[in-house]
Amino acid sequence: MSSLFCLEKKMAVLGDNIANVSTTGFRGSRVSFEDVLSQATGAGGVRLNPAGFTSDFSKEGSTEASDTATHMAISGDGFFILRDPEDTSSTYYTRAGGFSFDSEGYLVNPGGHIVQGYEFSDQGTEGTTPADIQLNLTTPAATVDNPDPAPRLVSPPSASTRLTMISNIDARSQDHSPGGLLGSWDGTEIDSENYELRAEHYIYDSSGDTHSIEVYYDRDIAQGNNVWEYLIASEGEVLASGDITFDSYGYINAMSGTPNDNGYITFPTPFAGAGTIEFDAGVTYDVDDGVWERGTLTTTQFGYGSYAKSANSDGYGEGDLMDFSVTSDGIIRARFDNGVISDLFRVGLAKSIDPSSHLHRIGSTLFQADSESEDLITGIPGSSGLGIILGNSLETSNVELAEQFGELIFTQRAFQANSKGIVAADEMIKTAMGLKR
């Protein structure tokens, strides 16, 4: 009878394995038997091993692609770490990486368990203690068209600190403003007849608003043939002015003003949330050598027309989330429409030296460690023997269907063979009872 009981349990396990052959991250189970032969009585039999049912962690499932960026698979050893949202003390482990962000910004599995990881600060410093992975969502102000806006992930604006303006000023040009650019300023702008070149770009203030910056250039013949005056203005206000001197090859060798510690001439801004701006004309001042050093792209004085070569500024406005990506070392990275790419979290992993003995299946592809599982190693993917993360991927079940069907047939035959013993015992009892009569 004991053998039939054990084989019945094995049939149930095999059926469970076959039923979950398509379940993401599922680990097949196996049954362990042991004999109970007694030398004293000669009686014997079979029973379940005290370990009973154990999960098969000896092999990985295959990997399949997913369209969801937050779906992850582990290549190598390790388990994702999850927390029960209703019980902060309950920790679970799984290989099923079908995660997504819920309405509150938590990264969760389909059952609502929260994925654990390490958060990056705004300065890029990574935390050292695993915690809930939760996005910092903000809710926009309600409007008539959208009275109940949904929370969203945004990249906060950043004020500009540098304006780069690279130009060429025609060496053949004449002085268009004998009284200087400041003398030609009419309170809002300079007439086009009174300058050689006008270049324009924008900067950001701390609220993400943009402000146009105009830079005027004109030859200052009174100071020398290779000296040019520049004037920086914005929204009808002059912010700075000075001279640029070129050498005989057409490259800058001096700029008026006092460079800052970074080697740039600076100008103030009148906008709220915008500070002093570095003016980068493609040269920086080397304090140690006392000379202006030009960059790869620099403002020049060549005789083939006046034009702006390039213009850009640092800083940016508020950005909306475009998509996520997950790196092989577990970093969840967000890309925003303002050009910012931000590392938000790193997924944590845990590893057991003997998972079959210390991790017990509790359902929904989750495992829980027993009280003796002091060998768990927690860390970041790719370190301490932990596997790496495959983004946009899911690990399938490690159950091999052909093997399970083979075991199923073998177990069925064993069950049939053992049932013959009951039939034989029944016949022996009948015979014994017949002898009594």
Protein Blocks (a to p, Z undefined) as FASTA:
>chain_A
ZZmmmmmmmmmmmmmmmmmmmgghiacdddddddfbdfklopacddddfklpaddfkbcc
dddddfbfkbccdededddddddfklmkbccddfbfcbcddfkopacdfkopacdddddd
fkopacfbdcddddddddddddfklmbccddddddddddfbdcddddddfkbccfblnoj
klmpgojaccfklcfbdcddddddfkopacdddddddddfknojkbccddddeehiafbd
cdddddfkopafbdedjddfkopacdddfbehiacddddehiacdfknopacddfbdcdd
ddebjadfbdcdedddddddfbdcddfkopacdddfkopacdfbdcdddddfblmlmpcc
ebjhiacddfklmmbccddehiehiacddehiacddfbdfklmmmmmmmmmmmmmmmmmm
mmmmmmmmmmmmmmmZZ
